[in-house]
Amino acid sequence: MDAYTFAELWKRHRGKITGVILGLAFGWFAIIYGIIKALFVTACVFAGYYVGKRLDERVDFKELFSRLFQER
């Protein structure tokens, strides 16, 4: 498969490819380590993604934490 074909495949089916890879990884973790540990790893991955996305967007973390943990 050449690079052009892979680029087109990725462009058209990005969500499906990502979903399959994530599902395969979660299933593997669940089989090897158990469902609770797999859920913990999944939560850590999503937390890391969230922080990384915010870093890419250059969000001020002091402001973000003050909004998250403000007194009500």
PyMOL Python script that loads the backbone (N, CA, C, O; Angstrom):
from pymol import cmd

cmd.read_pdbstr("""\
ATOM      1  N   MET A   1       0.858  -1.174   0.000  1.00  0.00           N
ATOM      2  CA  MET A   1       0.000   0.000   0.000  1.00  0.00           C
ATOM      3  C   MET A   1       0.902   1.235   0.000  1.00  0.00           C
ATOM      4  O   MET A   1       1.748   1.386   0.882  1.00  0.00           O
ATOM      5  N   ASP A   2       0.730   2.101  -0.965  1.00  0.00           N
ATOM      6  CA  ASP A   2       1.573   3.287  -1.019  1.00  0.00           C
ATOM      7  C   ASP A   2       1.020   4.389  -0.115  1.00  0.00           C
ATOM      8  O   ASP A   2      -0.081   4.265   0.421  1.00  0.00           O
ATOM      9  N   ALA A   3       1.790   5.466   0.049  1.00  0.00           N
ATOM     10  CA  ALA A   3       1.433   6.540   0.974  1.00  0.00           C
ATOM     11  C   ALA A   3       0.147   7.244   0.543  1.00  0.00           C
ATOM     12  O   ALA A   3      -0.660   7.620   1.393  1.00  0.00           O
ATOM     13  N   TYR A   4      -0.055   7.425  -0.743  1.00  0.00           N
ATOM     14  CA  TYR A   4      -1.263   8.108  -1.212  1.00  0.00           C
ATOM     15  C   TYR A   4      -2.508   7.313  -0.845  1.00  0.00           C
ATOM     16  O   TYR A   4      -3.497   7.894  -0.399  1.00  0.00           O
ATOM     17  N   THR A   5      -2.479   6.031  -1.017  1.00  0.00           N
ATOM     18  CA  THR A   5      -3.625   5.196  -0.700  1.00  0.00           C
ATOM     19  C   THR A   5      -3.922   5.226   0.798  1.00  0.00           C
ATOM     20  O   THR A   5      -5.080   5.314   1.204  1.00  0.00           O
ATOM     21  N   PHE A   6      -2.867   5.152   1.621  1.00  0.00           N
ATOM     22  CA  PHE A   6      -3.068   5.209   3.060  1.00  0.00           C
ATOM     23  C   PHE A   6      -3.621   6.563   3.485  1.00  0.00           C
ATOM     24  O   PHE A   6      -4.481   6.633   4.362  1.00  0.00           O
ATOM     25  N   ALA A   7      -3.133   7.648   2.866  1.00  0.00           N
ATOM     26  CA  ALA A   7      -3.623   8.983   3.203  1.00  0.00           C
ATOM     27  C   ALA A   7      -5.106   9.117   2.864  1.00  0.00           C
ATOM     28  O   ALA A   7      -5.872   9.691   3.638  1.00  0.00           O
ATOM     29  N   GLU A   8      -5.505   8.598   1.732  1.00  0.00           N
ATOM     30  CA  GLU A   8      -6.916   8.635   1.350  1.00  0.00           C
ATOM     31  C   GLU A   8      -7.767   7.777   2.294  1.00  0.00           C
ATOM     32  O   GLU A   8      -8.854   8.183   2.705  1.00  0.00           O
ATOM     33  N   LEU A   9      -7.264   6.604   2.626  1.00  0.00           N
ATOM     34  CA  LEU A   9      -7.966   5.720   3.548  1.00  0.00           C
ATOM     35  C   LEU A   9      -8.143   6.401   4.901  1.00  0.00           C
ATOM     36  O   LEU A   9      -9.223   6.344   5.489  1.00  0.00           O
ATOM     37  N   TRP A  10      -7.094   7.040   5.394  1.00  0.00           N
ATOM     38  CA  TRP A  10      -7.141   7.748   6.676  1.00  0.00           C
ATOM     39  C   TRP A  10      -8.123   8.905   6.603  1.00  0.00           C
ATOM     40  O   TRP A  10      -8.898   9.124   7.535  1.00  0.00           O
ATOM     41  N   LYS A  11      -8.097   9.642   5.509  1.00  0.00           N
ATOM     42  CA  LYS A  11      -8.978  10.804   5.352  1.00  0.00           C
ATOM     43  C   LYS A  11     -10.448  10.394   5.364  1.00  0.00           C
ATOM     44  O   LYS A  11     -11.277  11.087   5.954  1.00  0.00           O
ATOM     45  N   ARG A  12     -10.772   9.302   4.733  1.00  0.00           N
ATOM     46  CA  ARG A  12     -12.172   8.869   4.623  1.00  0.00           C
ATOM     47  C   ARG A  12     -12.670   8.109   5.849  1.00  0.00           C
ATOM     48  O   ARG A  12     -13.856   8.170   6.173  1.00  0.00           O
ATOM     49  N   HIS A  13     -11.781   7.396   6.532  1.00  0.00           N
ATOM     50  CA  HIS A  13     -12.215   6.500   7.614  1.00  0.00           C
ATOM     51  C   HIS A  13     -11.451   6.727   8.914  1.00  0.00           C
ATOM     52  O   HIS A  13     -11.191   5.778   9.654  1.00  0.00           O
ATOM     53  N   ARG A  14     -11.094   7.965   9.196  1.00  0.00           N
ATOM     54  CA  ARG A  14     -10.305   8.291  10.386  1.00  0.00           C
ATOM     55  C   ARG A  14     -10.980   7.822  11.674  1.00  0.00           C
ATOM     56  O   ARG A  14     -10.330   7.213  12.524  1.00  0.00           O
ATOM     57  N   GLY A  15     -12.259   8.096  11.826  1.00  0.00           N
ATOM     58  CA  GLY A  15     -12.973   7.704  13.041  1.00  0.00           C
ATOM     59  C   GLY A  15     -13.061   6.198  13.212  1.00  0.00           C
ATOM     60  O   GLY A  15     -12.906   5.686  14.320  1.00  0.00           O
ATOM     61  N   LYS A  16     -13.307   5.493  12.128  1.00  0.00           N
ATOM     62  CA  LYS A  16     -13.412   4.028  12.197  1.00  0.00           C
ATOM     63  C   LYS A  16     -12.067   3.405  12.552  1.00  0.00           C
ATOM     64  O   LYS A  16     -11.995   2.500  13.383  1.00  0.00           O
ATOM     65  N   ILE A  17     -11.002   3.892  11.919  1.00  0.00           N
ATOM     66  CA  ILE A  17      -9.665   3.348  12.190  1.00  0.00           C
ATOM     67  C   ILE A  17      -9.277   3.610  13.633  1.00  0.00           C
ATOM     68  O   ILE A  17      -8.776   2.719  14.318  1.00  0.00           O
ATOM     69  N   THR A  18      -9.508   4.831  14.096  1.00  0.00           N
ATOM     70  CA  THR A  18      -9.183   5.175  15.480  1.00  0.00           C
ATOM     71  C   THR A  18     -10.012   4.338  16.450  1.00  0.00           C
ATOM     72  O   THR A  18      -9.485   3.843  17.446  1.00  0.00           O
ATOM     73  N   GLY A  19     -11.292   4.178  16.171  1.00  0.00           N
ATOM     74  CA  GLY A  19     -12.165   3.377  17.033  1.00  0.00           C
ATOM     75  C   GLY A  19     -11.732   1.928  17.117  1.00  0.00           C
ATOM     76  O   GLY A  19     -11.753   1.333  18.194  1.00  0.00           O
ATOM     77  N   VAL A  20     -11.342   1.359  15.994  1.00  0.00           N
ATOM     78  CA  VAL A  20     -10.881  -0.027  15.983  1.00  0.00           C
ATOM     79  C   VAL A  20      -9.601  -0.178  16.801  1.00  0.00           C
ATOM     80  O   VAL A  20      -9.468  -1.119  17.583  1.00  0.00           O
ATOM     81  N   ILE A  21      -8.668   0.741  16.624  1.00  0.00           N
ATOM     82  CA  ILE A  21      -7.402   0.668  17.370  1.00  0.00           C
ATOM     83  C   ILE A  21      -7.658   0.823  18.864  1.00  0.00           C
ATOM     84  O   ILE A  21      -7.110   0.068  19.668  1.00  0.00           O
ATOM     85  N   LEU A  22      -8.490   1.798  19.245  1.00  0.00           N
ATOM     86  CA  LEU A  22      -8.793   1.989  20.669  1.00  0.00           C
ATOM     87  C   LEU A  22      -9.551   0.790  21.245  1.00  0.00           C
ATOM     88  O   LEU A  22      -9.273   0.368  22.368  1.00  0.00           O
ATOM     89  N   GLY A  23     -10.498   0.242  20.493  1.00  0.00           N
ATOM     90  CA  GLY A  23     -11.234  -0.935  20.953  1.00  0.00           C
ATOM     91  C   GLY A  23     -10.332  -2.147  21.125  1.00  0.00           C
ATOM     92  O   GLY A  23     -10.461  -2.900  22.090  1.00  0.00           O
ATOM     93  N   LEU A  24      -9.424  -2.325  20.186  1.00  0.00           N
ATOM     94  CA  LEU A  24      -8.477  -3.431  20.275  1.00  0.00           C
ATOM     95  C   LEU A  24      -7.562  -3.271  21.489  1.00  0.00           C
ATOM     96  O   LEU A  24      -7.302  -4.234  22.210  1.00  0.00           O
ATOM     97  N   ALA A  25      -7.082  -2.059  21.706  1.00  0.00           N
ATOM     98  CA  ALA A  25      -6.209  -1.806  22.857  1.00  0.00           C
ATOM     99  C   ALA A  25      -6.962  -2.035  24.166  1.00  0.00           C
ATOM    100  O   ALA A  25      -6.429  -2.663  25.082  1.00  0.00           O
ATOM    101  N   PHE A  26      -8.201  -1.531  24.264  1.00  0.00           N
ATOM    102  CA  PHE A  26      -8.976  -1.727  25.488  1.00  0.00           C
ATOM    103  C   PHE A  26      -9.268  -3.201  25.725  1.00  0.00           C
ATOM    104  O   PHE A  26      -9.156  -3.681  26.853  1.00  0.00           O
ATOM    105  N   GLY A  27      -9.638  -3.918  24.680  1.00  0.00           N
ATOM    106  CA  GLY A  27      -9.888  -5.357  24.827  1.00  0.00           C
ATOM    107  C   GLY A  27      -8.659  -6.107  25.286  1.00  0.00           C
ATOM    108  O   GLY A  27      -8.746  -7.005  26.124  1.00  0.00           O
ATOM    109  N   TRP A  28      -7.518  -5.742  24.738  1.00  0.00           N
ATOM    110  CA  TRP A  28      -6.260  -6.390  25.132  1.00  0.00           C
ATOM    111  C   TRP A  28      -5.949  -6.106  26.602  1.00  0.00           C
ATOM    112  O   TRP A  28      -5.580  -7.012  27.349  1.00  0.00           O
ATOM    113  N   PHE A  29      -6.099  -4.837  27.015  1.00  0.00           N
ATOM    114  CA  PHE A  29      -5.873  -4.504  28.422  1.00  0.00           C
ATOM    115  C   PHE A  29      -6.839  -5.251  29.329  1.00  0.00           C
ATOM    116  O   PHE A  29      -6.438  -5.736  30.388  1.00  0.00           O
ATOM    117  N   ALA A  30      -8.107  -5.353  28.932  1.00  0.00           N
ATOM    118  CA  ALA A  30      -9.101  -6.038  29.755  1.00  0.00           C
ATOM    119  C   ALA A  30      -8.774  -7.515  29.898  1.00  0.00           C
ATOM    120  O   ALA A  30      -8.958  -8.081  30.976  1.00  0.00           O
ATOM    121  N   ILE A  31      -8.297  -8.149  28.842  1.00  0.00           N
ATOM    122  CA  ILE A  31      -7.953  -9.571  28.902  1.00  0.00           C
ATOM    123  C   ILE A  31      -6.704  -9.793  29.751  1.00  0.00           C
ATOM    124  O   ILE A  31      -6.667 -10.694  30.588  1.00  0.00           O
ATOM    125  N   ILE A  32      -5.697  -8.979  29.534  1.00  0.00           N
ATOM    126  CA  ILE A  32      -4.414  -9.167  30.215  1.00  0.00           C
ATOM    127  C   ILE A  32      -4.475  -8.740  31.680  1.00  0.00           C
ATOM    128  O   ILE A  32      -4.004  -9.464  32.557  1.00  0.00           O
ATOM    129  N   TYR A  33      -5.058  -7.558  31.953  1.00  0.00           N
ATOM    130  CA  TYR A  33      -4.978  -6.984  33.301  1.00  0.00           C
ATOM    131  C   TYR A  33      -6.285  -7.000  34.080  1.00  0.00           C
ATOM    132  O   TYR A  33      -6.273  -6.763  35.288  1.00  0.00           O
ATOM    133  N   GLY A  34      -7.396  -7.268  33.436  1.00  0.00           N
ATOM    134  CA  GLY A  34      -8.695  -7.233  34.111  1.00  0.00           C
ATOM    135  C   GLY A  34      -9.424  -5.943  33.779  1.00  0.00           C
ATOM    136  O   GLY A  34      -8.813  -4.953  33.376  1.00  0.00           O
ATOM    137  N   ILE A  35     -10.730  -5.969  33.953  1.00  0.00           N
ATOM    138  CA  ILE A  35     -11.568  -4.859  33.526  1.00  0.00           C
ATOM    139  C   ILE A  35     -11.334  -3.596  34.344  1.00  0.00           C
ATOM    140  O   ILE A  35     -11.349  -2.502  33.779  1.00  0.00           O
ATOM    141  N   ILE A  36     -11.120  -3.706  35.645  1.00  0.00           N
ATOM    142  CA  ILE A  36     -10.922  -2.523  36.489  1.00  0.00           C
ATOM    143  C   ILE A  36      -9.634  -1.810  36.115  1.00  0.00           C
ATOM    144  O   ILE A  36      -9.621  -0.586  35.988  1.00  0.00           O
ATOM    145  N   LYS A  37      -8.556  -2.551  35.937  1.00  0.00           N
ATOM    146  CA  LYS A  37      -7.291  -1.940  35.544  1.00  0.00           C
ATOM    147  C   LYS A  37      -7.382  -1.354  34.135  1.00  0.00           C
ATOM    148  O   LYS A  37      -6.787  -0.313  33.855  1.00  0.00           O
ATOM    149  N   ALA A  38      -8.119  -2.015  33.257  1.00  0.00           N
ATOM    150  CA  ALA A  38      -8.297  -1.494  31.900  1.00  0.00           C
ATOM    151  C   ALA A  38      -9.073  -0.183  31.924  1.00  0.00           C
ATOM    152  O   ALA A  38      -8.747   0.739  31.177  1.00  0.00           O
ATOM    153  N   LEU A  39     -10.096  -0.087  32.772  1.00  0.00           N
ATOM    154  CA  LEU A  39     -10.842   1.161  32.909  1.00  0.00           C
ATOM    155  C   LEU A  39      -9.961   2.269  33.472  1.00  0.00           C
ATOM    156  O   LEU A  39     -10.067   3.422  33.052  1.00  0.00           O
ATOM    157  N   PHE A  40      -9.094   1.927  34.418  1.00  0.00           N
ATOM    158  CA  PHE A  40      -8.171   2.912  34.981  1.00  0.00           C
ATOM    159  C   PHE A  40      -7.214   3.435  33.914  1.00  0.00           C
ATOM    160  O   PHE A  40      -6.985   4.641  33.820  1.00  0.00           O
ATOM    161  N   VAL A  41      -6.660   2.535  33.113  1.00  0.00           N
ATOM    162  CA  VAL A  41      -5.748   2.946  32.043  1.00  0.00           C
ATOM    163  C   VAL A  41      -6.497   3.818  31.038  1.00  0.00           C
ATOM    164  O   VAL A  41      -5.952   4.814  30.563  1.00  0.00           O
ATOM    165  N   THR A  42      -7.728   3.460  30.712  1.00  0.00           N
ATOM    166  CA  THR A  42      -8.529   4.254  29.785  1.00  0.00           C
ATOM    167  C   THR A  42      -8.779   5.651  30.340  1.00  0.00           C
ATOM    168  O   THR A  42      -8.680   6.635  29.607  1.00  0.00           O
ATOM    169  N   ALA A  43      -9.099   5.745  31.621  1.00  0.00           N
ATOM    170  CA  ALA A  43      -9.309   7.053  32.240  1.00  0.00           C
ATOM    171  C   ALA A  43      -8.025   7.888  32.195  1.00  0.00           C
ATOM    172  O   ALA A  43      -8.076   9.092  31.946  1.00  0.00           O
ATOM    173  N   CYS A  44      -6.886   7.255  32.433  1.00  0.00           N
ATOM    174  CA  CYS A  44      -5.610   7.967  32.365  1.00  0.00           C
ATOM    175  C   CYS A  44      -5.316   8.451  30.950  1.00  0.00           C
ATOM    176  O   CYS A  44      -4.800   9.553  30.765  1.00  0.00           O
ATOM    177  N   VAL A  45      -5.638   7.643  29.963  1.00  0.00           N
ATOM    178  CA  VAL A  45      -5.422   8.041  28.563  1.00  0.00           C
ATOM    179  C   VAL A  45      -6.285   9.250  28.229  1.00  0.00           C
ATOM    180  O   VAL A  45      -5.803  10.203  27.618  1.00  0.00           O
ATOM    181  N   PHE A  46      -7.553   9.224  28.622  1.00  0.00           N
ATOM    182  CA  PHE A  46      -8.426  10.359  28.331  1.00  0.00           C
ATOM    183  C   PHE A  46      -7.990  11.608  29.087  1.00  0.00           C
ATOM    184  O   PHE A  46      -8.060  12.710  28.543  1.00  0.00           O
ATOM    185  N   ALA A  47      -7.540  11.456  30.330  1.00  0.00           N
ATOM    186  CA  ALA A  47      -7.036  12.609  31.076  1.00  0.00           C
ATOM    187  C   ALA A  47      -5.786  13.184  30.398  1.00  0.00           C
ATOM    188  O   ALA A  47      -5.641  14.402  30.288  1.00  0.00           O
ATOM    189  N   GLY A  48      -4.901  12.317  29.952  1.00  0.00           N
ATOM    190  CA  GLY A  48      -3.712  12.769  29.242  1.00  0.00           C
ATOM    191  C   GLY A  48      -4.051  13.458  27.937  1.00  0.00           C
ATOM    192  O   GLY A  48      -3.426  14.456  27.577  1.00  0.00           O
ATOM    193  N   TYR A  49      -5.031  12.934  27.230  1.00  0.00           N
ATOM    194  CA  TYR A  49      -5.484  13.571  25.994  1.00  0.00           C
ATOM    195  C   TYR A  49      -6.037  14.961  26.272  1.00  0.00           C
ATOM    196  O   TYR A  49      -5.743  15.908  25.543  1.00  0.00           O
ATOM    197  N   TYR A  50      -6.831  15.082  27.317  1.00  0.00           N
ATOM    198  CA  TYR A  50      -7.441  16.362  27.669  1.00  0.00           C
ATOM    199  C   TYR A  50      -6.372  17.401  28.004  1.00  0.00           C
ATOM    200  O   TYR A  50      -6.428  18.535  27.529  1.00  0.00           O
ATOM    201  N   VAL A  51      -5.403  17.005  28.824  1.00  0.00           N
ATOM    202  CA  VAL A  51      -4.326  17.927  29.194  1.00  0.00           C
ATOM    203  C   VAL A  51      -3.504  18.294  27.955  1.00  0.00           C
ATOM    204  O   VAL A  51      -3.171  19.463  27.761  1.00  0.00           O
ATOM    205  N   GLY A  52      -3.182  17.325  27.133  1.00  0.00           N
ATOM    206  CA  GLY A  52      -2.419  17.593  25.917  1.00  0.00           C
ATOM    207  C   GLY A  52      -3.155  18.510  24.958  1.00  0.00           C
ATOM    208  O   GLY A  52      -2.550  19.385  24.338  1.00  0.00           O
ATOM    209  N   LYS A  53      -4.453  18.312  24.838  1.00  0.00           N
ATOM    210  CA  LYS A  53      -5.258  19.174  23.972  1.00  0.00           C
ATOM    211  C   LYS A  53      -5.250  20.595  24.492  1.00  0.00           C
ATOM    212  O   LYS A  53      -5.145  21.542  23.712  1.00  0.00           O
ATOM    213  N   ARG A  54      -5.360  20.754  25.791  1.00  0.00           N
ATOM    214  CA  ARG A  54      -5.335  22.093  26.389  1.00  0.00           C
ATOM    215  C   ARG A  54      -3.969  22.746  26.207  1.00  0.00           C
ATOM    216  O   ARG A  54      -3.887  23.954  25.983  1.00  0.00           O
ATOM    217  N   LEU A  55      -2.903  21.966  26.301  1.00  0.00           N
ATOM    218  CA  LEU A  55      -1.573  22.510  26.068  1.00  0.00           C
ATOM    219  C   LEU A  55      -1.420  22.973  24.618  1.00  0.00           C
ATOM    220  O   LEU A  55      -0.825  24.018  24.355  1.00  0.00           O
ATOM    221  N   ASP A  56      -1.957  22.194  23.683  1.00  0.00           N
ATOM    222  CA  ASP A  56      -1.923  22.588  22.280  1.00  0.00           C
ATOM    223  C   ASP A  56      -2.694  23.881  22.035  1.00  0.00           C
ATOM    224  O   ASP A  56      -2.309  24.689  21.189  1.00  0.00           O
ATOM    225  N   GLU A  57      -3.772  24.071  22.769  1.00  0.00           N
ATOM    226  CA  GLU A  57      -4.590  25.272  22.619  1.00  0.00           C
ATOM    227  C   GLU A  57      -4.037  26.435  23.440  1.00  0.00           C
ATOM    228  O   GLU A  57      -4.586  27.537  23.411  1.00  0.00           O
ATOM    229  N   ARG A  58      -2.953  26.188  24.171  1.00  0.00           N
ATOM    230  CA  ARG A  58      -2.291  27.191  25.008  1.00  0.00           C
ATOM    231  C   ARG A  58      -3.243  27.797  26.042  1.00  0.00           C
ATOM    232  O   ARG A  58      -3.299  29.014  26.219  1.00  0.00           O
ATOM    233  N   VAL A  59      -3.978  26.931  26.711  1.00  0.00           N
ATOM    234  CA  VAL A  59      -4.900  27.355  27.756  1.00  0.00           C
ATOM    235  C   VAL A  59      -4.107  27.625  29.025  1.00  0.00           C
ATOM    236  O   VAL A  59      -3.181  26.883  29.353  1.00  0.00           O
ATOM    237  N   ASP A  60      -4.469  28.685  29.737  1.00  0.00           N
ATOM    238  CA  ASP A  60      -3.831  29.009  31.006  1.00  0.00           C
ATOM    239  C   ASP A  60      -4.360  28.055  32.076  1.00  0.00           C
ATOM    240  O   ASP A  60      -5.545  28.086  32.405  1.00  0.00           O
ATOM    241  N   PHE A  61      -3.478  27.201  32.623  1.00  0.00           N
ATOM    242  CA  PHE A  61      -3.923  26.180  33.571  1.00  0.00           C
ATOM    243  C   PHE A  61      -4.353  26.769  34.905  1.00  0.00           C
ATOM    244  O   PHE A  61      -5.199  26.185  35.583  1.00  0.00           O
ATOM    245  N   LYS A  62      -3.801  27.900  35.299  1.00  0.00           N
ATOM    246  CA  LYS A  62      -4.256  28.534  36.544  1.00  0.00           C
ATOM    247  C   LYS A  62      -5.723  28.934  36.420  1.00  0.00           C
ATOM    248  O   LYS A  62      -6.513  28.731  37.342  1.00  0.00           O
ATOM    249  N   GLU A  63      -6.076  29.502  35.273  1.00  0.00           N
ATOM    250  CA  GLU A  63      -7.470  29.884  35.039  1.00  0.00           C
ATOM    251  C   GLU A  63      -8.362  28.656  34.960  1.00  0.00           C
ATOM    252  O   GLU A  63      -9.468  28.657  35.499  1.00  0.00           O
ATOM    253  N   LEU A  64      -7.891  27.607  34.294  1.00  0.00           N
ATOM    254  CA  LEU A  64      -8.668  26.380  34.164  1.00  0.00           C
ATOM    255  C   LEU A  64      -8.954  25.757  35.530  1.00  0.00           C
ATOM    256  O   LEU A  64     -10.089  25.373  35.811  1.00  0.00           O
ATOM    257  N   PHE A  65      -7.921  25.655  36.385  1.00  0.00           N
ATOM    258  CA  PHE A  65      -8.120  25.080  37.717  1.00  0.00           C
ATOM    259  C   PHE A  65      -8.995  25.957  38.595  1.00  0.00           C
ATOM    260  O   PHE A  65      -9.783  25.446  39.391  1.00  0.00           O
ATOM    261  N   SER A  66      -8.867  27.265  38.460  1.00  0.00           N
ATOM    262  CA  SER A  66      -9.719  28.138  39.270  1.00  0.00           C
ATOM    263  C   SER A  66     -11.183  27.989  38.863  1.00  0.00           C
ATOM    264  O   SER A  66     -12.070  28.069  39.712  1.00  0.00           O
ATOM    265  N   ARG A  67     -11.446  27.771  37.566  1.00  0.00           N
ATOM    266  CA  ARG A  67     -12.830  27.536  37.137  1.00  0.00           C
ATOM    267  C   ARG A  67     -13.330  26.176  37.604  1.00  0.00           C
ATOM    268  O   ARG A  67     -14.491  26.041  37.989  1.00  0.00           O
ATOM    269  N   LEU A  68     -12.462  25.170  37.573  1.00  0.00           N
ATOM    270  CA  LEU A  68     -12.886  23.821  37.978  1.00  0.00           C
ATOM    271  C   LEU A  68     -13.120  23.706  39.475  1.00  0.00           C
ATOM    272  O   LEU A  68     -14.040  23.013  39.910  1.00  0.00           O
ATOM    273  N   PHE A  69     -12.290  24.383  40.268  1.00  0.00           N
ATOM    274  CA  PHE A  69     -12.344  24.213  41.721  1.00  0.00           C
ATOM    275  C   PHE A  69     -12.794  25.465  42.439  1.00  0.00           C
ATOM    276  O   PHE A  69     -12.370  25.707  43.569  1.00  0.00           O
ATOM    277  N   GLN A  70     -13.634  26.261  41.821  1.00  0.00           N
ATOM    278  CA  GLN A  70     -14.131  27.470  42.461  1.00  0.00           C
ATOM    279  C   GLN A  70     -15.129  27.108  43.543  1.00  0.00           C
ATOM    280  O   GLN A  70     -15.779  26.064  43.490  1.00  0.00           O
ATOM    281  N   GLU A  71     -15.238  27.992  44.526  1.00  0.00           N
ATOM    282  CA  GLU A  71     -16.211  27.752  45.596  1.00  0.00           C
ATOM    283  C   GLU A  71     -17.602  28.018  45.070  1.00  0.00           C
ATOM    284  O   GLU A  71     -17.819  28.931  44.273  1.00  0.00           O
ATOM    285  N   ARG A  72     -18.541  27.211  45.525  1.00  0.00           N
ATOM    286  CA  ARG A  72     -19.921  27.360  45.045  1.00  0.00           C
ATOM    287  C   ARG A  72     -20.810  27.830  46.148  1.00  0.00           C
ATOM    288  O   ARG A  72     -22.009  28.015  45.940  1.00  0.00           O
TER     289      ARG A  72
END
""", "prot")
cmd.dss("prot")
cmd.show_as("cartoon", "prot")
cmd.util.cbc("prot")
cmd.orient("prot")
